[in-house]
Amino acid sequence: MSRFPSRVLILFSIILASCENDAFVTNLDHTSLTTHEESTTSFRFKTYQVPPTLGGLHSVYVGKKDGIDASRTLVEFESHEILRWSSIVVDSGHFQFTLDTTYAGLIPEVSGITMGYFRRDSNFAELESNYSNVDWIVDDYPKLSSQFVTDSAGLTVFTGRTDVTLFVPPDLSSGRFDSSFSYLGVATGLVTIVKPDLSILNIPKEATIGRAKLSLPVDAESSYAEAIDSLFFQAYALEDTVTTWSWGEVLTADSYEHHTATFARSGSAAPVGSILKLDVTELLQSVISGREDDETEILDLGFKLKMINSKTVFDYAALRSDSSAVGQPLLEVFFEVP
């Protein structure tokens, strides 16, 4: 009897498938400190697209939805020692996946789904693999038959070890997206960098940021979500300078690295009404304090904005990035100087 490889990957290929508005509170007893409140409405925005990396989800996806193509899913299974017993003869076996009808809509035709298997490649990583970095998948892998059934039962259960759906995001030139907005999404691969003009705030290095609030208007009509208050976002300090601010740059990997330490990111928040308000106090403090002793200017690299939670991976938000008087982006800072 032939021996099973220690790990195998199952490949599905789809051919056809259907905040508050409160003011800053100042009540300081330290007479040696001077307090300041500053704000800016001067911003630069950059929306770009990266390959969605969506391993570790509670579900895997097949098919297409709103220009997002989930045509391939990889599932890794560990081998079981029972299959190595020489006295065991395998009569039959099957892989079973349960269709979530709350998302499915029309069930794809069986003829449009193929299932195959091959040995796990060393480059596979559940939290890193995406459609742009799986060129190690060969086209001539062995195929398995598949079918839809209402129920089934088996004697031995093989639990999936890792899985990832290889989402191909929609084309930014398809007409669905407007370059006058900045976008954030998961399966769409959309990320936005926002750069407030910190130089006009005149914040000295020795300042202590008491509170900093970043307010960004969300355009519900240009967003894709059942409710925009179900979308959660976070801001991160960038590691390096952004040299080009063109809208809609498409990357094969995110080259705009960001810090992940607690002090270099904002708290997470969802829009209230049509305004997303992020507490960027610690993030801004890390930027202000990061200057060398002889530097007077703030190293203003900007913040990376990402959607970190939503009802579905297909949701995305459109931020208004214009400087009109109504609903314009705003950074408010309260700080103390000794």
C-alpha positions in Angstrom: 0.0 0.0 0.0 1.4 3.4 -0.9 2.2 5.8 1.9 0.5 9.1 2.3 2.6 12.3 2.3 2.7 14.0 5.7 0.8 17.0 4.5 -1.4 17.7 1.5 -3.0 20.8 0.1 -6.5 20.6 -1.3 -7.1 23.1 -4.2 -10.6 24.3 -5.2 -10.8 25.8 -8.7 -13.9 27.7 -9.7 -14.6 27.9 -13.4 -18.1 29.2 -13.2 -20.1 30.3 -10.2 -22.8 32.2 -10.0 -18.0 59.8 18.2 -18.6 61.8 20.0 -18.4 65.6 19.5 -17.1 66.5 22.9 -14.6 69.3 23.4 -11.3 68.8 25.1 -11.5 69.0 28.8 -8.7 71.0 30.4 -8.4 71.1 34.2 -4.7 71.2 35.0 -3.3 72.0 38.5 0.3 72.3 37.3 1.0 76.0 36.9 4.4 75.1 35.4 2.7 73.7 32.3 1.2 75.6 29.5 -1.6 74.1 27.5 -2.3 74.3 23.8 -5.1 73.3 21.5 -4.3 73.1 17.8 -6.0 71.6 14.8 -5.4 71.1 11.1 -7.6 70.4 8.1 -4.6 70.2 5.7 -4.2 66.5 4.6 -2.8 64.4 1.8 -4.3 61.0 1.0 -3.2 58.0 -1.0 -5.3 54.9 -1.7 -3.5 51.8 -3.0 -4.3 48.2 -3.5 -2.5 45.1 -2.4 -3.3 41.4 -2.8 -5.8 40.4 -0.1 -4.3 38.0 2.4 -7.2 36.3 4.2 -6.0 33.1 5.8 -7.3 32.1 9.2 -10.9 33.0 8.5 -13.8 31.0 9.9 -15.0 30.2 6.4 -13.5 29.6 3.0 -15.1 31.1 -0.2 -15.8 30.0 -3.7 -17.2 31.9 -6.6 -17.4 35.6 -7.5 -19.1 38.6 -5.9 -19.1 42.2 -6.9 -16.0 42.0 -9.0 -14.1 40.0 -6.3 -12.9 36.6 -7.6 -12.5 33.8 -5.0 -11.7 31.2 -7.6 -9.2 29.1 -5.6 -9.0 28.0 -2.0 -6.2 26.0 -0.4 -6.9 23.7 2.6 -4.1 21.8 4.4 -4.7 18.5 6.2 -2.4 16.7 8.6 -2.0 13.0 7.9 -3.3 10.5 10.5 -1.2 7.6 11.8 -4.1 5.2 11.2 -3.5 5.4 7.5 0.1 4.1 8.0 -1.1 0.8 9.5 -0.3 -2.0 7.1 -3.4 -3.9 8.1 -5.7 -1.0 7.1 -7.3 -1.1 3.6 -9.0 2.2 2.7 -12.3 1.4 1.2 -13.3 5.0 0.4 -12.8 8.5 1.6 -14.2 12.0 1.0 -13.6 15.6 2.0 -16.7 17.3 3.3 -17.3 21.1 3.3 -20.6 22.6 4.5 -22.2 25.3 2.5 -23.2 28.4 4.5 -26.5 29.3 2.9 -26.7 32.7 4.6 -24.0 33.9 2.2 -24.3 31.5 -0.7 -27.1 32.8 -2.8 -27.2 30.5 -5.9 -25.3 27.2 -5.4 -22.6 26.9 -8.1 -23.0 24.1 -10.6 -21.1 21.0 -9.7 -19.5 20.9 -13.1 -17.9 24.3 -12.4 -16.0 23.1 -9.3 -12.9 21.0 -9.4 -11.0 19.6 -6.4 -7.4 18.5 -6.5 -4.5 17.6 -4.2 -0.8 17.9 -4.1 2.1 17.9 -1.6 2.4 21.0 0.5 4.9 23.5 -0.8 7.3 25.1 1.7 6.3 28.5 0.5 2.7 28.0 1.7 1.8 30.1 4.7 -1.8 30.5 5.8 -1.4 34.2 6.9 0.8 35.2 4.0 -0.2 33.3 0.9 -2.3 35.2 -1.7 -3.1 35.0 -5.4 0.1 36.8 -6.4 2.6 34.5 -4.6 1.4 31.0 -5.3 3.1 30.4 -8.6 4.3 27.1 -7.2 0.8 25.6 -7.9 1.0 23.4 -10.9 -1.9 23.0 -13.4 -1.6 19.2 -13.8 -2.4 18.2 -10.2 -4.6 15.1 -9.7 -8.3 16.0 -9.8 -11.1 14.6 -7.6 -14.8 14.3 -8.4 -17.2 16.5 -6.3 -20.9 16.7 -5.7 -23.4 18.5 -3.5 -25.3 16.4 -1.0 -27.9 17.3 1.7 -26.2 15.3 4.4 -23.5 12.7 4.8 -21.6 10.7 7.5 -18.2 9.1 7.8 -16.3 7.0 10.2 -13.1 9.1 10.4 -12.9 12.9 10.5 -9.9 14.8 9.2 -9.8 18.3 10.5 -8.4 21.0 8.3 -5.1 22.4 9.7 -4.9 25.6 7.7 -6.9 27.2 4.9 -6.8 30.3 2.8 -9.0 31.6 0.0 -7.0 33.3 -2.8 -9.1 36.4 -3.4 -8.4 38.4 -6.6 -9.6 42.0 -5.9 -11.6 44.1 -8.4 -9.9 46.2 -11.0 -9.7 49.8 -9.7 -10.4 51.1 -13.3 -13.7 49.1 -13.5 -15.8 52.2 -12.7 -16.8 51.0 -9.2 -14.3 53.3 -7.5 -14.0 57.1 -7.7 -10.6 58.7 -7.3 -12.1 61.6 -5.4 -12.6 59.2 -2.5 -10.2 57.2 -0.4 -11.1 53.6 0.2 -10.5 50.9 2.9 -11.5 47.3 2.5 -10.4 43.7 3.1 -11.2 41.5 0.1 -10.8 44.5 -2.1 -7.3 44.9 -0.9 -7.7 48.7 -0.4 -5.5 50.6 2.1 -5.2 54.4 2.6 -2.4 56.5 3.8 -3.3 59.8 5.4 -0.8 62.6 6.1 -2.0 65.6 8.2 0.2 68.6 8.0 1.8 68.5 11.5 4.2 71.4 10.8 1.5 74.0 11.2 0.6 72.7 14.7 4.0 74.0 16.2 4.2 71.1 18.6 7.7 71.1 20.3 9.5 67.8 21.0 9.2 68.2 24.8 5.4 68.4 24.5 3.1 65.8 26.1 0.1 64.9 23.9 -2.9 65.0 26.2 -5.3 64.0 23.5 -5.3 63.8 19.7 -8.4 63.0 17.7 -8.5 62.2 13.9 -11.9 62.8 12.4 -12.6 61.4 8.9 -15.9 61.7 7.0 -17.3 58.5 5.6 -19.5 58.6 2.5 -22.2 55.9 3.0 -23.5 56.0 -0.6 -20.0 55.4 -2.0 -19.3 52.7 0.6 -20.3 49.0 0.3 -21.7 47.8 3.6 -25.0 46.9 5.2 -24.2 49.5 7.9 -21.1 51.7 8.1 -21.2 51.6 11.9 -20.3 47.8 11.6 -16.9 48.6 10.1 -13.9 49.0 12.4 -10.7 50.8 11.5 -7.3 51.4 13.0 -4.4 53.8 12.2 -0.7 52.9 12.3 2.5 54.9 12.2 4.5 54.4 9.0 8.1 53.3 9.0 9.3 55.3 6.0 8.6 58.2 3.7 5.9 58.0 1.0 7.4 59.4 -2.2 4.5 59.2 -4.5 0.9 60.2 -3.6 -0.9 59.0 -6.8 -4.3 57.4 -6.3 -4.9 53.8 -7.1 -1.3 52.3 -7.1 -1.5 48.5 -7.5 1.2 46.5 -5.7 2.0 42.8 -5.6 3.0 43.3 -1.9 2.5 46.1 0.6 5.8 48.1 0.4 4.5 50.8 2.8 5.6 49.2 6.1 4.1 50.3 9.4 4.8 49.9 13.1 2.6 47.5 15.0 3.6 48.4 18.6 0.8 49.6 20.9 2.3 53.1 21.2 2.5 53.4 17.4 -1.1 52.7 16.5 -4.5 54.1 17.3 -7.4 52.5 19.1 -9.9 50.8 16.8 -13.2 52.6 16.1 -16.3 52.5 13.9 -18.0 55.5 12.4 -20.6 57.3 14.4 -23.1 58.9 12.1 -21.0 59.6 9.1 -17.8 60.5 11.0 -14.9 58.1 11.8 -13.1 59.3 14.9 -9.8 57.7 15.9 -7.9 58.3 19.1 -4.4 58.8 17.8 -2.9 60.2 21.1 -0.2 57.6 21.6 0.5 57.3 17.9 1.1 61.1 17.6 3.2 61.1 20.8 5.5 58.6 19.3 5.8 60.8 16.2 6.5 64.0 18.2 9.0 62.3 20.5 10.8 60.5 17.7 12.9 63.5 16.6 16.6 63.6 17.2 17.9 66.2 19.7 19.0 68.7 17.0 15.9 68.3 14.9 13.2 71.0 15.0 10.9 69.7 12.4 8.5 66.7 13.0 9.3 63.7 10.9 5.8 63.7 9.4 5.5 60.3 7.6 1.8 59.9 7.8 -0.6 57.2 9.1 -1.7 54.0 7.4 -5.4 53.3 7.7 -6.8 49.8 7.6 -10.1 48.1 8.0 -9.7 45.5 10.8 -13.2 44.2 11.2 -16.5 44.1 9.2 -19.6 41.9 8.9 -18.3 40.5 5.6 -14.9 40.5 3.9 -16.5 42.1 0.9 -17.4 45.4 2.7 -15.4 48.5 2.0 -15.6 52.2 3.1 -15.2 55.4 1.1 -13.6 58.3 2.9 -14.1 61.9 1.8 -10.7 63.4 1.3 -11.6 66.8 0.0 -11.2 70.0 1.9 -14.7 71.4 1.7 -16.0 73.2 4.7 -18.7 70.5 5.4 -17.4 67.2 6.7 -13.7 67.9 6.0 -11.0 65.7 7.6 -9.8 67.1 10.9 -6.9 66.5 13.3 -7.4 68.0 16.8 -4.6 68.0 19.3 -4.4 69.1 22.9 -0.9 69.1 24.4 1.1 70.4 27.3 4.5 72.1 27.3 6.7 72.4 30.4 
